[in-house]
Amino acid sequence: MNRIAILAGAFAAILALTVAAGGAHAIETDAKQAIVIEFDTGAVLYRKDADTIMYPASMTKMMTAYMLFERLKNGSLSLEDTFRVSETAWRKGGSKMFVKVGDRVSVEDLIRGIVVQSGNDATIVVAEGIGGSEGAFADLMTEKARAIGMANSTFRNASGWPDPDHVTTARDLATLAERTIRDFSDHYRYYSEKSFKYNNIKQGNRNPLLYKDMGADGLKTGHTQASGYGLTASAKRNGRRLIVVANGFKSVKARAAGSERLIDWGFRNWNNYALFEAGAKVADAPVWLGETDSVPIVIKDKLVITIPRKSRSKMKVAVTYEDPIPAPIKNGARIATLVVSAPETETLNIPLYAGADVPQLGPVGRLGEAMRYLVWGGKF
């Protein structure tokens, strides 16, 4: 017989498990594609055509920067290393860092030239320095994108220059932002710098949210005629971090206002709720024919869920298991399921495990238990 144990009361815990919010569309946006994600849990708070193929424009530069950060982390590059500026890089149109042909530019300056100034020329310097050519580097970008979970992204250049085959999705860009923050916390700081001066030319960061008192600390804007105006952003408030990708706005003003609105909505309407610490006992379950009458049921990982604030009072937490659980039971064996449900979220089914070994009774003990069951209807 299956048994459902309803758990009540407050739970103490920290950290993370993904909850996908299916259909939480309580806000409208002028963006053609958008996604809002809770950083710690991975919960999707909002999505609009998040898996629709789109053009990333200069948000591509996050991938170029990721490739640099990875090499800094593994030691194959240092911030003081330099790359030579080719005529190809110098001639590139669009937004510029204003590098000069033949100059050798430090990796750190190139990082700032890419993430602060959005320099197309800087991306080509990096691409040629690492890959030998921009095309070869773009292939490396695509390979790395697939490796970190960006399943629908293909890169044909390092800058986001228009190309019909240079594509991504809002969800993929959110993945890239999350991995950048998580994998390269020491270098993520460049995304929050508001200006950078190179070759006596000072340029401001194009991310409009950095200039507002709203906790924003990254990441990257983008714009082409085909893509519209886009922004991949992140903001942190009161220990929570949100990632927002919004693309296809019709103007710079609409991009700034629309992205800010999505972030404010996410912080205001959703919250994280801690349930269990890693290894915490969730319940005790009765055991049949065991040397002990019960076994502790434990959760393996820390559990925090992200749900709408208004749904907190309606959240339900239950444990399901076979009642009673037959011995022998091995410590660590999966024996139950934690079921967490709340309005506007998908129901979570989380494996639970035995917290101790429970050997089976010997022949005499099993016979006695069988007789007791026949006489008294069982001890459970």
C-alpha positions as CSV (number, residue, x, y, z in Angstrom):
1,M,0.0,0.0,0.0
2,N,1.3,3.5,-0.8
3,R,1.2,6.0,1.9
4,I,1.2,9.8,1.7
5,A,2.6,11.7,4.6
6,I,1.6,15.4,4.6
7,L,4.4,17.6,6.1
8,A,3.4,20.8,7.9
9,G,5.3,23.6,9.6
10,A,8.3,25.7,8.7
11,F,11.4,24.1,7.2
12,A,15.0,25.4,7.6
13,A,17.3,25.1,4.7
14,I,19.3,27.0,2.0
15,L,20.1,26.7,-1.7
16,A,18.8,25.2,-4.7
17,L,16.6,23.0,-6.9
18,T,15.1,24.0,-10.2
19,V,11.4,24.7,-10.4
20,A,10.0,25.5,-13.8
21,A,7.1,27.9,-13.6
22,G,4.8,26.7,-16.3
23,G,2.6,29.4,-17.6
24,A,3.5,32.2,-15.1
25,H,2.6,34.9,-17.6
26,A,1.3,37.6,-15.3
27,I,3.2,40.4,-17.1
28,E,3.3,41.6,-20.6
29,T,6.3,42.9,-22.5
30,D,7.0,44.5,-25.8
31,A,10.0,42.3,-26.3
32,K,9.6,39.6,-29.0
33,Q,11.5,37.1,-27.0
34,A,12.1,37.1,-23.3
35,I,12.9,35.0,-20.3
36,V,13.4,35.7,-16.6
37,I,15.3,33.2,-14.5
38,E,16.1,32.9,-10.8
39,F,19.8,32.4,-10.6
40,D,20.1,30.2,-7.5
41,T,17.3,27.7,-8.3
42,G,17.1,28.0,-12.1
43,A,13.4,28.6,-11.9
44,V,11.9,30.1,-15.0
45,L,9.6,33.0,-13.7
46,Y,8.6,34.2,-17.2
47,R,9.1,33.2,-20.8
48,K,7.9,34.5,-24.1
49,D,9.1,32.6,-27.2
50,A,12.2,31.8,-25.2
51,D,13.2,29.0,-27.5
52,T,12.4,30.8,-30.7
53,I,15.5,31.3,-32.9
54,M,16.6,34.9,-33.0
55,Y,19.7,37.0,-33.8
56,P,21.9,37.8,-30.8
57,A,23.6,40.9,-32.3
58,S,26.2,42.2,-29.9
59,M,25.0,40.0,-27.1
60,T,27.2,37.5,-29.0
61,K,30.1,39.3,-27.3
62,M,29.3,37.5,-24.1
63,M,30.4,34.3,-25.7
64,T,33.6,35.9,-27.0
65,A,34.3,37.1,-23.4
66,Y,33.5,33.7,-22.1
67,M,36.2,32.2,-24.3
68,L,38.7,34.7,-22.9
69,F,37.6,34.1,-19.3
70,E,38.0,30.4,-19.7
71,R,41.6,30.8,-20.8
72,L,42.4,33.1,-18.0
73,K,41.0,30.7,-15.5
74,N,42.9,27.7,-16.9
75,G,46.1,29.7,-17.1
76,S,46.6,29.6,-20.9
77,L,46.2,33.4,-21.0
78,S,47.0,36.2,-18.5
79,L,45.5,39.7,-18.4
80,E,48.9,41.1,-19.4
81,D,49.2,39.0,-22.5
82,T,48.8,40.9,-25.8
83,F,47.3,40.3,-29.2
84,R,48.3,42.1,-32.4
85,V,45.8,44.2,-34.3
86,S,45.3,43.2,-37.9
87,E,44.1,45.4,-40.7
88,T,40.9,43.2,-40.8
89,A,40.2,44.1,-37.2
90,W,41.0,47.8,-37.6
91,R,38.7,48.1,-40.6
92,K,35.7,46.4,-39.0
93,G,32.7,48.7,-38.9
94,G,30.0,49.3,-36.3
95,S,30.9,49.9,-32.7
96,K,34.6,50.2,-32.0
97,M,37.2,50.1,-29.4
98,F,39.4,52.1,-31.8
99,V,42.4,49.9,-31.8
100,K,45.2,50.7,-34.3
101,V,46.8,48.5,-37.0
102,G,49.9,46.8,-35.7
103,D,49.4,47.7,-32.1
104,R,49.6,45.0,-29.4
105,V,46.6,45.2,-27.0
106,S,46.5,43.6,-23.6
107,V,43.9,41.0,-22.8
108,E,42.5,43.1,-20.0
109,D,42.0,46.1,-22.3
110,L,40.4,43.9,-24.9
111,I,38.0,42.5,-22.3
112,R,36.9,46.1,-21.5
113,G,36.8,47.0,-25.1
114,I,34.4,44.1,-25.7
115,V,32.1,44.2,-22.6
116,V,32.1,47.9,-21.9
117,Q,32.7,49.5,-25.3
118,S,31.1,46.7,-27.4
119,G,34.0,47.0,-29.9
120,N,33.6,44.8,-33.0
121,D,37.3,45.5,-33.7
122,A,38.3,44.1,-30.3
123,T,36.4,40.9,-30.9
124,I,38.3,40.2,-34.1
125,V,41.6,40.9,-32.4
126,V,40.6,38.2,-29.8
127,A,39.2,35.8,-32.4
128,E,42.4,36.0,-34.5
129,G,44.6,35.8,-31.5
130,I,43.0,32.6,-30.1
131,G,41.6,30.9,-33.2
132,G,43.9,32.2,-36.0
133,S,40.9,33.5,-37.9
134,E,37.5,34.8,-36.9
135,G,35.8,31.8,-38.7
136,A,37.9,29.3,-36.8
137,F,37.2,31.1,-33.5
138,A,33.4,31.1,-34.3
139,D,33.6,27.4,-34.6
140,L,35.2,27.2,-31.2
141,M,32.4,29.4,-29.8
142,T,29.7,27.1,-31.2
143,E,31.5,24.1,-29.8
144,K,31.8,25.7,-26.3
145,A,28.2,26.9,-26.5
146,R,26.9,23.3,-27.0
147,A,29.1,22.1,-24.2
148,I,27.6,24.5,-21.7
149,G,24.0,23.8,-22.7
150,M,23.3,26.3,-25.4
151,A,21.7,23.8,-27.7
152,N,20.2,26.2,-30.2
153,S,23.1,28.6,-30.8
154,T,25.4,28.8,-33.8
155,F,28.0,31.4,-34.1
156,R,29.5,32.6,-37.4
157,N,31.6,35.5,-36.0
158,A,32.8,37.0,-32.8
159,S,30.9,40.2,-32.7
160,G,27.3,39.5,-33.7
161,W,27.7,41.0,-37.1
162,P,24.5,40.1,-39.2
163,D,24.6,36.7,-40.7
164,P,21.5,34.5,-41.4
165,D,23.2,31.5,-39.8
166,H,24.4,33.3,-36.7
167,V,21.6,32.5,-34.2
168,T,20.6,31.8,-30.7
169,T,17.6,31.9,-28.3
170,A,16.7,33.9,-25.2
171,R,17.0,30.7,-23.1
172,D,20.5,30.1,-24.5
173,L,21.7,33.6,-23.7
174,A,20.3,33.2,-20.2
175,T,22.3,30.0,-19.9
176,L,25.4,31.9,-21.1
177,A,24.9,34.6,-18.5
178,E,24.4,32.1,-15.7
179,R,27.5,30.2,-16.7
180,T,29.5,33.4,-17.0
181,I,28.5,34.5,-13.5
182,R,29.0,31.1,-11.9
183,D,32.1,30.0,-13.7
184,F,34.1,33.3,-13.7
185,S,33.1,35.2,-10.6
186,D,36.5,36.9,-10.6
187,H,36.1,38.3,-14.1
188,Y,32.3,39.0,-14.1
189,R,33.1,42.4,-12.5
190,Y,34.1,43.8,-15.9
191,Y,30.4,43.8,-16.9
192,S,29.5,46.3,-14.2
193,E,32.1,48.9,-15.3
194,K,30.3,52.0,-16.6
195,S,33.0,53.4,-18.8
196,F,36.4,52.6,-20.3
197,K,39.0,54.9,-22.0
198,Y,41.2,53.6,-24.7
199,N,43.3,55.4,-27.3
200,N,42.2,58.7,-25.5
201,I,38.6,57.9,-26.4
202,K,36.2,57.3,-23.4
203,Q,33.1,55.4,-24.0
204,G,30.2,54.5,-21.6
205,N,28.8,51.1,-21.1
206,R,25.6,50.6,-23.2
207,N,23.8,48.7,-20.5
208,P,21.1,51.2,-19.4
209,L,20.3,49.3,-16.2
210,L,23.8,50.0,-14.7
211,Y,22.9,53.6,-14.3
212,K,19.8,52.9,-12.2
213,D,19.6,52.1,-8.5
214,M,18.2,48.6,-9.0
215,G,21.0,46.1,-8.3
216,A,22.1,45.6,-12.0
217,D,25.7,44.5,-12.5
218,G,25.7,43.2,-16.1
219,L,25.6,42.0,-18.9
220,K,25.3,43.1,-22.6
221,T,23.2,45.0,-25.0
222,G,22.7,44.2,-28.7
223,H,21.1,45.7,-31.8
224,T,20.8,45.1,-35.5
225,Q,18.0,46.0,-37.8
226,A,17.0,42.3,-38.0
227,S,17.2,41.6,-34.3
228,G,15.8,44.8,-32.8
229,Y,17.1,46.1,-29.5
230,G,18.1,43.4,-27.0
231,L,19.6,43.1,-23.5
232,T,20.9,40.3,-21.4
233,A,20.9,41.6,-17.8
234,S,21.4,40.5,-14.3
235,A,20.5,42.1,-11.0
236,K,21.0,41.2,-7.4
237,R,18.8,42.3,-4.5
238,N,18.6,41.0,-0.9
239,G,20.6,37.9,-1.7
240,R,18.6,37.0,-4.8
241,R,19.9,37.3,-8.3
242,L,17.7,37.4,-11.5
243,I,18.8,36.9,-15.1
244,V,16.7,38.6,-17.8
245,V,17.0,38.2,-21.5
246,A,14.7,40.4,-23.6
247,N,15.1,41.0,-27.4
248,G,13.3,42.6,-30.2
249,F,12.4,45.9,-28.7
250,K,11.7,48.7,-31.2
251,S,13.9,51.4,-29.5
252,V,16.6,52.0,-27.0
253,K,14.1,53.6,-24.6
254,A,11.7,50.6,-24.9
255,R,14.6,48.2,-24.2
256,A,15.6,50.1,-21.0
257,A,12.1,50.4,-19.7
258,G,11.0,46.9,-20.7
259,S,14.0,45.2,-19.2
260,E,13.7,47.1,-15.9
261,R,10.1,46.2,-15.7
262,L,10.8,42.5,-16.1
263,I,13.4,42.6,-13.3
264,D,11.2,44.6,-10.9
265,W,8.3,42.2,-11.6
266,G,10.5,39.1,-10.9
267,F,11.8,40.4,-7.5
268,R,8.4,41.8,-6.4
269,N,6.2,38.8,-7.3
270,W,8.5,35.8,-6.6
271,N,10.6,34.6,-3.7
272,N,12.8,31.6,-2.7
273,Y,11.6,29.4,0.1
274,A,14.0,27.1,1.9
275,L,12.7,23.6,2.7
276,F,15.5,21.1,3.6
277,E,19.2,21.0,4.3
278,A,21.3,18.4,2.5
279,G,21.0,15.1,4.4
280,A,18.1,16.3,6.5
281,K,15.5,13.8,7.8
282,V,12.2,14.3,6.1
283,A,10.1,11.6,7.9
284,D,10.2,8.2,9.5
285,A,8.6,5.3,7.7
286,P,7.4,2.0,9.2
287,V,9.3,-1.1,8.3
288,W,8.0,-4.7,7.8
289,L,10.0,-7.6,9.1
290,G,13.0,-5.4,10.1
291,E,15.2,-5.4,13.1
292,T,13.9,-1.9,13.8
293,D,10.3,-0.8,13.5
294,S,11.1,2.3,11.3
295,V,13.6,3.9,9.0
296,P,14.5,7.6,8.6
297,I,13.8,9.0,5.2
298,V,16.3,11.6,4.1
299,I,16.9,14.1,1.3
300,K,20.2,14.0,-0.5
301,D,20.6,17.7,-1.7
302,K,19.6,21.0,-0.2
303,L,16.3,22.2,-1.4
304,V,15.0,25.7,-2.1
305,I,12.1,26.4,-4.3
306,T,11.0,29.5,-6.2
307,I,7.3,30.2,-6.3
308,P,5.0,33.2,-6.5
309,R,4.7,35.0,-3.2
310,K,0.9,34.7,-3.3
311,S,1.2,30.9,-3.7
312,R,3.3,30.4,-0.5
313,S,0.2,29.8,1.7
314,K,-1.1,27.2,-0.8
315,M,2.2,25.2,-1.1
316,K,1.8,21.5,-0.2
317,V,4.7,19.2,0.8
318,A,4.1,15.4,1.0
319,V,6.1,12.2,1.2
320,T,4.9,9.1,-0.6
321,Y,6.3,5.6,0.1
322,E,5.2,1.9,0.3
323,D,3.6,1.3,3.6
324,P,5.2,-0.5,5.3
325,I,8.6,-0.7,3.6
326,P,9.8,-4.3,3.6
327,A,13.2,-5.1,5.1
328,P,16.1,-5.5,4.3
329,I,16.7,-1.8,3.6
330,K,20.1,-0.6,2.6
331,N,21.3,2.9,3.7
332,G,21.1,5.2,0.7
333,A,18.5,3.2,-1.2
334,R,15.7,5.2,-2.7
335,I,12.6,4.4,-0.8
336,A,10.3,7.4,-1.1
337,T,9.4,10.6,-3.0
338,L,9.0,14.2,-1.9
339,V,6.1,15.9,-3.7
340,V,6.0,19.7,-3.6
341,S,3.2,21.5,-5.3
342,A,2.0,25.1,-5.5
343,P,-0.1,27.2,-7.8
344,E,1.7,28.5,-11.0
345,T,4.6,26.0,-10.6
346,E,5.2,22.5,-11.9
347,T,4.9,19.8,-9.2
348,L,8.3,18.6,-8.0
349,N,8.9,14.9,-7.4
350,I,12.2,14.6,-5.6
351,P,13.8,11.2,-4.7
352,L,14.2,10.4,-1.0
353,Y,16.5,7.8,0.5
354,A,16.9,5.5,3.5
355,G,19.0,7.1,6.2
356,A,20.1,3.9,7.8
357,D,20.5,0.1,7.2
358,V,17.6,-2.0,8.4
359,P,18.5,-5.7,8.4
360,Q,15.7,-8.3,8.0
361,L,14.6,-10.2,11.0
362,G,15.8,-13.8,11.3
363,P,13.5,-16.8,10.6
364,V,12.2,-16.9,14.2
365,G,11.6,-13.1,14.3
366,R,9.8,-13.2,10.9
367,L,7.6,-16.1,12.1
368,G,6.7,-14.1,15.2
369,E,5.8,-11.0,13.3
370,A,3.7,-13.1,10.9
371,M,1.8,-14.6,13.9
372,R,1.3,-11.2,15.4
373,Y,-0.1,-9.9,12.2
374,L,-2.5,-12.8,11.9
375,V,-3.7,-12.3,15.5
376,W,-3.6,-8.6,15.9
377,G,-3.9,-7.3,12.4
378,G,-0.3,-6.1,12.3
379,K,1.6,-3.7,14.4
380,F,1.4,-0.8,12.0
